[in-house]
Amino acid sequence: MAIFVYAESHDGKYKKAGLEAVAYAKATADVAGDTVTAIVFGNAAADELYKYGASKVVKVSNDALAKFDANSYAKALAEVAQGDVVVLPSTNEGATIAPVLAYKTGASLVTNVEKAPKSVSPFTVERKAFSGKGIETVAVTGKIVVTVLQNAFGTKENAVSGSEESASVTVSDADAKVKVISTELASTDKIDLKEAEIVVSAGRGLKGPENWGMIEELASVLGAATASSKPVADIGWRPHAEHVGQTGKAIAPNLYIAVGISGAIQHLAGVNGSKTIVVINNDPEAPFFKAADYGIVGDAFEVVPKFIEELKKYKGLA
């Protein structure tokens, strides 16, 4: 069984999710008794991929791939990934490519997996269902395209000796379904929410956008990303890019701190992959406490400043 993985990179650097996908592909290859071939678009160094289990790195250079287009990327992957399993990260880019690639190659599509497959014949893996309330076991045969939920499997090092080669593809500008007129990168020092190890999130319990300073300060002390509930984004207190939940971003950080969020099922659906959940709310009956690993019943405007103060003392920042 040949295992391929798309190692997503930007500006010569691999995304954390891309390395996580390589680690997942290696775990799959171990079950199958095979090796991993990583596919790279661009010039990111191959050495880093060997650390996560790629035995071969295929670099694809083509001017038509300079700007992202799902159809062009899927066509290029279909030409190079001549195998049974293709793994992609569940980033915006990977999740857009995956269904197109599955269609082009006649493969089954299994999305947002978190654990290595139990077997590869048939390919049997568990994934969350019913907004995270249940676990479904998926078993498929034939060609398979898999996307790995970010931060769920982890960037597990499993170093192997590897080799590098180049490949050409027949992709051209004519294959692009979308014409990119220009690209503008947001200038921000904020941590990518979907890749963050720690996330500090808040809801309507903060009473207004003017009170978000303490959330951002707590996030800064922890080295965390900031997030929000859907109602907060809908009324314009925070940008929609920070909205986590069923209709927002699904995240799986090591630590999720929820401040002033009641914990509706739609919100829980996007954060229940978190390893540890801490809830701060003045309502002891808030549903979120049922899902929390740790809970603090209290006024956020009293608890959070004290939390920040103690963290600064612990880190020697006070």
N, C-alpha and C positions, 0 to 999 in steps of 0.2 A: 504494500500500500504506500503510494507516494504522497508525502505530506508537504504542501506548499504554504507559505505565509506571506502576506503583503505587509512589509515593514514600513509603515507610514513615516515619512520624514518631511521636514520643511526647512529650507535654507541650510541644507547640509547637516541637520541635526534630527535624530530620531525622536518622535513623540514617545512619551512614557507609555501610552497605549499601544504603540507599535512594538515596543520591546515586550510588553505584556503578551501581545499576540504571538510573538516568537516563542516565549516561554510556554504558552499554552500549546503551540504546535509541537514543541519538544516533548511535553507530557503526553500528547496524543501519539507521537512517534514511538515513545517508549512502550506504550500499550500495544502498538502495532508491530513493534520490532523493526522499525525502519528509521530513516533519518529525515532531517528537515532541510528544505531548500527555501531560502528567503529571497523575495523579489523586491528590488529597490528601484524606485524611479528617481534618478538624480545621482548626486555624488557623495552621499553620506558614507563615512568609513565603514568598511565591512567588519573590522575587528570587533566592534561593540556587539555585533549580532552573534559572533561565535560564543561570547560569554553566556548568552541566553539559550544556546543549543542549536544554532543553525550550522549545519555541516557544509552547506554550500550557499554562497550569496551570488545571485544573478542581478547584475546592474543593467537596467534598460535605459538607454539614452535615445531620446526622440524629441525633436522640437515641438511636436504636436502635444506632448505631455507637459509642457512648461506651465500651462494653466489648467486647473482642474476642470474636468468634464467627465461625468460618471460613465457615459457611453464609451468615450475614448479609453479611459482607464480600464474599464471592464474588458474591452476588446484586447488591450495589451496584455492583461492578466490571463485572459483565455488562451492567448497564443503561447505564453511562456509556461503557465502552470498546467502542464500536461500530467495531471495526477488525479488521485481519488478524493483528496481532501484539500480545500483551500481555506485558510484561516485569515480573517481580517479583524481589526479592532472595531469596536462598536462606536467609533467617533462619528461625527457628522459626515466625514468623507467616506469612511468604511461602510457605514450603514446605508449610504447612497449607492455605493458601488455594488454591494453584495447581491441585492435582488436582480440587478441588471446582469451581473456575472452568472448567477444561477440560471437565469433565462437563456443566456447565450450558450451555456454549456450543458443545458438539460439536467442540472443538478438540483438536489433537494436543498432547501435553505433552512438552517437552524440558527435562530438569533439569540443574542444576549445570554450565552452560556456562561457559567461561573466556575464549573468544575471540569476536570478532564473526563473523557468518556470512560465508561465502565468496560466497554468492549468496542471493537472496531468492525466486527462481523456478526451481526449488523452494528453500525455505529450507534451506540446507545449512550445517551447523556441526559442529565436532569437539567431542567430550567424552571424558573418560577412561572406560575400561572395565576389567573384570577387576582391581578394586582398585587401579587406577592403573597396571597393568602394560601396558595397551594403549590405543590411541586408536581410537575408533570415529567414523566419519563418518555423521551422521544427515541424511537428506534427507526433508522432509515438505512437503506441499502443503495448501492450505486454511487455516483458522484455526489459530493456534499460540499456546500459552502457554509462556513461557520463564522459567526461574529461573536467576539468575546466582550462581555460587559466590562467597562472600564473600572479599574480598581478592585475588581472582584477576585480575579485569579492571582494577581500580583506579579511583579517583575522578579521572578525567581531565577537566579543565576544557575546555570547547568553547563559549564564550559566544555566545549569540544574543540578539536582541531578542525579547521575549515579551509575551504578554497573559494576563490573568487573567479567569476567569468563574466563576460559581457554578452548581451543579446540584443538583436534588432527585431523590431516589430513593424508591421505594415500599416500602423495607425497613421492617419494624416488629418489635416485640419478638416477635411470633408466628413470625418467621422463624428466630429463634435456636434452635439444636439443643441448646445448653448454657446453663444458667442460672447466671450468675455471682453467687454469694452475697456474696463480699467479695474485695477485692484487697489484698495486702500486698506492698509492694516491699522487696526485700532492701536493707538499709542497708550498702553497701560502697563503698570507694573503689577497688576493684580494676578493672583494665582489662578490658573485655569480651574474653574469650578469642578469639572468632571474628572480632573486628574488630582485634585487636592486630597491630601491625606487627612486633613482636618477641615471641617466646615462649620462656621457659626452662622445660624439662620435665625430670622426673627419674623414676627407676624404683627397682626393688628394690635396686639397687647402693648406695643411700643407707643401707641396713640398718635404718632405723627412722624413724618420724615425727619423733622428737626432733632429727633432723639436717637438717630442712628449712629451718632458719633461714638457711643459706648460700644456698640456692636462692632464697628470698624476698629476701635482700639483693642477690644478683646481679640479680634481676629489677628491684628498686627502682633500682639504679644505672643500668640500661639503659632504664628506663621501659617495662618489659615485663610481659606477663601470665605467670602460672605455670600449668603443666599437669602431667599425670602419665600414666604408663602404666596399662593396665587392671588388672594385678595389684595395683598400689599402691592404686587406688580400691577394688578388691574386698575387700582386707583392712582397709580403713578408715583407712589412713594419710593419705589426701587425699580431699576430697569428690568424688563422681561427676561433679559439674559441671566438674571439671578433667580428666576422662578424655578423651584424644584417641586416635583410632584408628578402625578399621573399625566397631566397635560403640559408639564414643563420638562425639566431635565431629570433623568434618573441618575442618581449618584450612589456610590458605595465607598465612602471614606472610612478610615479607621475610627474616626471620632466625629460624631454629628451632635452639635449643641443647638437645641431648639429653644428660643426665648420668646415667650408670649405667643406661642402657636398652640391651638387647641388640639390638633392632631386628627383632622378629618381623614377618612380613608383615602381620599384622593391625594392628600399630601403624603401619607404613609407609603403609598404605592411607589413613590419616587425615591424614598429614603430608607426603606426597610432592608436594603442590602448593606447598610452601615454596620461596621463591626461592633461599635459601642455607641449608644444613644443616651444623651444627657438632656433632660427636660427641665426647664425653669418656667414655672407658671404659678400664678396666685390662686388658681382654681384647683383644689384637690381632686375634683371630679373630671378634670380634663382627660379626654380619651387617650392623649399621648402618653400619659403615665403608664398605661397598660403595655405599651410597646417599649418603654424606657428601661435601660439597664440601671440608670441612676436618675433620681428625680429630686428636685428642690421645690417645695411649695413655698412661695414667697413673692414679694413684689420685685419685679425685674429691676426697677430703678434703685433698689437697695442691694439686691443680690449681685448683679453684674459688676457694679463698681467695686464691691468687696472682693469679688472673684478676681478682677483685674489687679487690685492692690496686692493680693496674696500671691498671684502668679508673678508679679514683678519682683516681689521679695524673694520668691523661690529661684527666679532666674537671675537675681542680682541686678535688677534694672531699677529698683526703687532708690 
